[in-house]
Amino acid sequence: MNSEVFDMSVTQQYAIDLYRAAQRGEAAPPAPGRHEVDAFRELRDYRRFKAVVAGRPARGRIRAALTRRLSGRHFFGRRVSGRRGHPAGC
């Protein structure tokens, strides 16, 4: 018995699965990555639901946080003076 381990890529494994399905007269398996978009959408919807249940805004939380962070109002947690990028008191 050969105990070598063969590393296959996803594409190679999919090709083998397609061959086996064709030999057995079964339906072809779904292509790799086909359902990833659906999975990400479900994750997004779940996170929005959890935000609503927790009383937080469901949409725009990341954009709002980035806007606050990058708007120039604060620089590394300190108030920004009139000069761009220099903390107050410098």
Backbone as JSON, one array per atom type, in Angstrom:
{
  "sequence": "MNSEVFDMSVTQQYAIDLYRAAQRGEAAPPAPGRHEVDAFRELRDYRRFKAVVAGRPARGRIRAALTRRLSGRHFFGRRVSGRRGHPAGC",
  "N": [[0.83, -1.17, 0.0], [0.62, 2.15, -0.87], [1.66, 4.95, 0.86], [1.83, 7.6, 0.27], [1.03, 11.08, 0.26], [-1.12, 12.95, -1.67], [-1.24, 16.14, -2.91], [-3.81, 18.08, -4.05], [-5.16, 20.54, -6.19], [-8.04, 22.69, -5.99], [-9.29, 22.76, -8.44], [-8.32, 20.42, -9.68], [-9.44, 18.47, -7.99], [-12.12, 18.98, -8.48], [-12.26, 18.25, -11.18], [-11.84, 15.5, -10.98], [-14.11, 14.8, -9.5], [-16.08, 15.5, -11.36], [-15.53, 13.62, -13.37], [-16.04, 11.18, -11.99], [-18.79, 11.52, -11.47], [-19.78, 11.54, -14.07], [-19.11, 8.94, -14.88], [-20.72, 7.44, -13.23], [-23.2, 8.23, -13.95], [-24.41, 10.32, -12.64], [-25.57, 13.57, -11.51], [-23.64, 16.48, -12.26], [-21.3, 17.86, -9.92], [-21.54, 21.04, -8.14], [-19.68, 23.84, -9.37], [-16.5, 24.9, -8.02], [-16.56, 27.58, -5.71], [-18.95, 28.58, -6.54], [-21.1, 29.07, -4.84], [-20.19, 30.97, -3.12], [-20.76, 33.73, -3.17], [-23.43, 33.78, -2.4], [-23.12, 32.8, 0.2], [-21.66, 34.89, 1.39], [-23.54, 36.93, 1.21], [-25.55, 35.93, 2.89], [-24.15, 35.98, 5.31], [-23.75, 38.76, 5.57], [-26.45, 39.59, 5.79], [-27.14, 38.3, 8.18], [-25.43, 39.59, 10.01], [-26.45, 42.18, 9.84], [-29.01, 41.73, 10.86], [-28.37, 40.93, 13.51], [-27.29, 43.37, 14.38], [-29.54, 45.06, 14.35], [-31.15, 43.8, 16.26], [-29.56, 44.24, 18.49], [-29.82, 46.92, 18.72], [-28.29, 48.66, 17.24], [-27.28, 50.67, 14.36], [-28.22, 49.23, 11.26], [-27.18, 49.47, 8.72], [-24.44, 50.94, 6.98], [-22.55, 51.19, 8.99], [-19.78, 50.65, 8.9], [-18.88, 52.4, 6.92], [-19.59, 54.84, 8.12], [-17.92, 54.8, 10.38], [-15.4, 54.8, 9.14], [-15.56, 57.25, 7.82], [-15.73, 59.03, 9.99], [-13.22, 58.52, 11.08], [-11.42, 59.19, 9.03], [-12.0, 61.78, 8.38], [-10.55, 63.9, 9.28], [-11.09, 65.05, 11.63], [-10.05, 63.86, 13.88], [-6.83, 62.74, 14.8], [-5.01, 60.02, 15.22], [-6.44, 59.63, 17.58], [-6.32, 62.09, 18.81], [-7.24, 65.53, 18.95], [-7.24, 67.47, 15.97], [-5.22, 70.18, 14.96], [-5.16, 73.4, 13.28], [-3.27, 72.97, 11.26], [-2.73, 70.58, 8.8], [-2.77, 67.21, 9.66], [-1.21, 67.48, 11.95], [-1.09, 67.03, 15.39], [-2.95, 68.76, 17.94], [-1.35, 71.3, 19.82], [1.25, 70.99, 18.98]],
  "CA": [[0.0, 0.0, 0.0], [1.39, 3.37, -0.98], [1.17, 5.89, 1.87], [2.12, 8.98, -0.11], [-0.09, 12.01, 0.29], [-1.16, 13.74, -2.89], [-1.87, 17.44, -2.78], [-4.55, 18.45, -5.25], [-5.81, 21.84, -6.17], [-9.51, 22.62, -6.04], [-9.65, 22.47, -9.82], [-8.06, 19.01, -9.92], [-10.45, 17.7, -7.28], [-13.38, 19.16, -9.2], [-12.18, 17.45, -12.39], [-12.05, 14.1, -10.58], [-15.52, 14.67, -9.13], [-16.84, 15.51, -12.61], [-15.3, 12.33, -14.02], [-16.77, 10.16, -11.24], [-20.21, 11.72, -11.68], [-20.09, 11.12, -15.44], [-19.01, 7.49, -14.93], [-21.83, 6.86, -12.47], [-24.46, 8.74, -14.47], [-24.97, 11.25, -11.66], [-25.47, 14.99, -11.87], [-22.33, 17.07, -11.99], [-21.27, 18.67, -8.7], [-21.41, 22.47, -8.43], [-18.31, 24.33, -9.56], [-15.96, 25.52, -6.82], [-16.77, 29.02, -5.61], [-20.24, 28.98, -7.11], [-22.01, 29.5, -3.8], [-19.52, 31.89, -2.2], [-21.48, 35.01, -3.13], [-24.61, 33.55, -1.57], [-22.68, 32.67, 1.58], [-21.32, 36.22, 1.89], [-24.8, 37.67, 1.38], [-26.19, 35.44, 4.1], [-23.39, 36.51, 6.44], [-24.08, 40.17, 5.68], [-27.81, 39.71, 6.31], [-27.12, 37.88, 9.58], [-24.81, 40.66, 10.8], [-27.41, 43.28, 9.9], [-30.06, 41.31, 11.79], [-27.82, 41.03, 14.86], [-27.15, 44.78, 14.72], [-30.87, 45.58, 14.65], [-31.58, 43.24, 17.54], [-28.75, 44.87, 19.53], [-30.13, 48.35, 18.78], [-27.3, 49.45, 16.49], [-27.69, 50.86, 12.97], [-27.98, 48.02, 10.48], [-26.45, 49.74, 7.49], [-23.55, 52.09, 6.96], [-21.72, 51.31, 10.19], [-18.36, 50.68, 8.54], [-18.64, 53.66, 6.21], [-19.65, 55.94, 9.1], [-16.71, 54.74, 11.19], [-14.27, 55.26, 8.31], [-15.74, 58.69, 7.58], [-15.31, 59.72, 11.22], [-11.79, 58.33, 11.28], [-10.62, 59.81, 7.97], [-12.5, 63.11, 8.05], [-9.62, 64.91, 9.73], [-11.49, 65.57, 12.93], [-9.16, 63.29, 14.87], [-5.61, 62.15, 14.26], [-4.51, 59.11, 16.23], [-7.17, 59.79, 18.82], [-6.18, 63.44, 19.36], [-7.87, 66.57, 18.16], [-6.34, 68.02, 14.97], [-5.17, 71.64, 14.93], [-5.39, 73.97, 11.97], [-2.37, 72.4, 10.27], [-3.16, 69.24, 8.42], [-1.98, 66.07, 10.11], [-0.42, 67.74, 13.14], [-1.94, 67.06, 16.57], [-3.02, 70.05, 18.63], [-0.29, 71.53, 20.8], [2.58, 70.78, 18.4]],
  "C": [[0.88, 1.24, 0.0], [0.82, 4.4, -0.01], [1.51, 7.33, 1.53], [0.86, 9.82, -0.07], [-0.01, 12.87, -0.96], [-1.89, 15.04, -2.61], [-2.52, 17.8, -4.1], [-5.11, 19.86, -5.09], [-7.32, 21.64, -6.22], [-9.96, 22.24, -7.44], [-9.43, 21.0, -10.15], [-9.09, 18.12, -9.23], [-11.79, 17.79, -7.98], [-13.4, 18.32, -10.48], [-12.41, 15.97, -12.08], [-13.52, 13.87, -10.23], [-16.42, 14.66, -10.37], [-16.73, 14.16, -13.32], [-16.1, 11.22, -13.33], [-18.28, 10.27, -11.48], [-20.62, 11.26, -13.07], [-20.06, 9.59, -15.55], [-20.21, 6.81, -14.26], [-23.2, 7.31, -12.99], [-25.16, 9.69, -13.52], [-24.87, 12.68, -12.18], [-24.09, 15.53, -11.48], [-22.38, 17.9, -10.71], [-21.15, 20.16, -9.05], [-19.94, 22.88, -8.54], [-17.81, 24.98, -8.27], [-16.17, 27.03, -6.84], [-18.13, 29.49, -6.09], [-21.17, 29.57, -6.06], [-21.38, 30.5, -2.82], [-20.26, 33.21, -2.07], [-22.72, 34.88, -2.26], [-24.23, 33.46, -0.09], [-22.34, 34.04, 2.17], [-22.57, 37.08, 2.09], [-25.52, 37.23, 2.64], [-25.47, 35.94, 5.35], [-23.7, 37.98, 6.66], [-25.48, 40.36, 6.28], [-27.88, 39.33, 7.79], [-26.53, 38.97, 10.46], [-25.73, 41.86, 10.91], [-28.53, 42.96, 10.89], [-29.57, 41.44, 13.23], [-27.65, 42.48, 15.31], [-28.5, 45.38, 15.09], [-31.35, 45.08, 16.0], [-30.83, 43.89, 18.7], [-28.99, 46.38, 19.62], [-29.12, 49.24, 18.09], [-27.82, 49.67, 15.08], [-27.32, 49.63, 12.14], [-27.12, 48.27, 9.25], [-25.55, 50.96, 7.68], [-22.65, 52.23, 8.17], [-20.25, 51.43, 9.86], [-18.02, 51.99, 7.85], [-18.65, 54.84, 7.17], [-18.4, 55.97, 9.96], [-15.5, 55.22, 10.4], [-14.36, 56.76, 8.04], [-15.31, 59.48, 8.8], [-13.79, 59.67, 11.37], [-10.95, 59.12, 10.27], [-11.03, 61.24, 7.66], [-11.53, 64.22, 8.48], [-9.98, 65.49, 11.07], [-10.57, 65.05, 14.03], [-7.97, 62.64, 14.16], [-4.99, 61.31, 15.36], [-5.15, 59.36, 17.59], [-7.07, 61.17, 19.44], [-6.81, 64.44, 18.41], [-6.84, 67.18, 17.21], [-6.4, 69.54, 15.03], [-5.41, 72.12, 13.51], [-4.48, 73.4, 10.9], [-2.72, 70.95, 10.03], [-2.19, 68.17, 8.94], [-1.15, 66.29, 11.35], [-1.36, 67.81, 14.36], [-1.89, 68.43, 17.23], [-1.89, 70.14, 19.66], [1.1, 71.32, 20.25], [3.06, 72.04, 17.73]]
}
